[in-house]
Amino acid sequence: MNYKNNREELTKVIGERSSIRHISKHRKPDGSVDIEGNLKLWNDLMERFDKIMLWENGTPGFDDSVTEQTEPYMVFVPPADPKLIRGTIIVAHGGGFVTRTGCEGFHVADYFNRAGFAVAILSYRLQPFNRRDAIADMQRAIRILRAKKEELGITDKVAVMGFSAGGMLSGNCATHFDYGNNEALDLIERFSCRPDAAVVGYGAISFTSFPSGFMKNPFIDKNKAEEIYLAPEKNITVETPPFFIWQTNSDDPRFSMYLAKELADYNIPFELHCFPGGIHGLALADGNNDLDEKNTHIMHWSTLCTEWLEELGF
């Protein structure tokens, strides 16, 4: 399977703007978040694509009673030019680990695919599954891309790119990884899950360094060890890959600046952009988002990121 159909379907989704659900429709009349409606939109769109299931023989710990979610998978989209052998960007949507924001998956993937990269849109586990389940999903996706690189026509370079909750997930996978288990019976597990780069878009990095951040800390006074485990800036080592970090200052910019400070302490390459305008959830900031917001200055992040990835050999 060459997944050419996925490129064609992605073009259609973008042209229809069918992955965008205006923020006014995110809530029910009673004010509660319309999780079911948002997830149905994502699930229905994803049925148009050829998927790569992350675990072909069943996802460890998956609970079939969670009806709004299927087992985790990714949608691989090869470069438009089949002669190009490029690195792959795994794109992880936001949604607070409870829902999925389509523009941060489809539109971002389309942009970077048209820029020449292979992309993989990740559908990771949400609540009631926990953060470690989501991390395991992204780690597995990295391993699969490397295991299938010849079949997919890609190099073994993999970047993780996420927004909001997906940014948190990308930061976690860039600071918690292994190099594969050569003795594993599952051949996929023999491949490294260390990403070659991490792109964090307006991710609420952690609640440890700045507990008064814009997102309520679900772990405070409950499980401090888990809180620290999920804080990327607390888990940086000399083996941590390079980071590209961007956000708007409508979120607390100390999240990104403190992560950059810790990366600098370990001499890990990074690029940091904190934009004074704009708001949380802009995706490409080109108006194709659930906010209908366009900011021509913030739009530059995608061009800068493309250049950054090219310099890293993607």
PEJOBEL-V884971 format. One record per backbone hydrogen bond with DSSP energy under -1.0 kcal/mol. CO is the residue of the C=O (numbers start at 1). NH is the residue of the N-H. Records with the same first field share a line. If there is no record, write none. Layout:
BEGIN
CO: NH + NH
END
This chain:
BEGIN
4: 8
5: 9
6: 10
7: 11
8: 12
9: 13
10: 14
11: 15
12: 16
13: 17 + 18
17: 20
22: 25
23: 26
26: 34
28: 31
32: 28
33: 35
34: 38
35: 39
36: 40
37: 41
38: 42
39: 43
40: 44
41: 45
42: 46
43: 47
45: 48
46: 49
52: 74
55: 58
59: 62
63: 66
65: 67
66: 69
72: 54
73: 123
74: 52
75: 121
77: 119
81: 84
86: 155
87: 118
88: 159
89: 120
90: 161
91: 122
92: 163
94: 101
95: 98 + 99
97: 127
102: 105 + 106
103: 108
105: 109
106: 110
107: 111
108: 112
109: 113
110: 114
111: 115
112: 117
113: 116
118: 89
119: 77
120: 91
121: 75
123: 73
126: 129
130: 134
131: 135
132: 136
133: 137
134: 138
135: 139
136: 140
137: 141
138: 142
139: 143
140: 144
141: 145
142: 146
143: 147
144: 148
148: 152
149: 153 + 154
157: 88
158: 196
159: 90
160: 199
161: 92
162: 201
163: 166
164: 168
165: 169
166: 170
167: 171
168: 172
169: 173
170: 174
172: 175 + 176
178: 193
181: 184
186: 189
187: 190
188: 191
189: 181
197: 160
198: 244
199: 162
200: 246
201: 164
203: 205
210: 213
219: 222 + 223
223: 227
224: 228
225: 229
226: 230
228: 231
231: 234
232: 235
237: 240
242: 198
243: 271
244: 200
245: 273
246: 202
247: 275
248: 251
252: 255
253: 257
254: 258
255: 259
256: 260
257: 261
258: 262
259: 263
260: 264
261: 265
262: 266
263: 268
264: 267
269: 243
271: 245
273: 247
275: 249
282: 285
285: 295
287: 289
289: 292
290: 23
293: 287
295: 299
297: 300
298: 301
299: 302
300: 304
301: 305
302: 306
303: 307
304: 308
305: 309
306: 310
307: 311
308: 312
309: 314
310: 313
314: 87
END
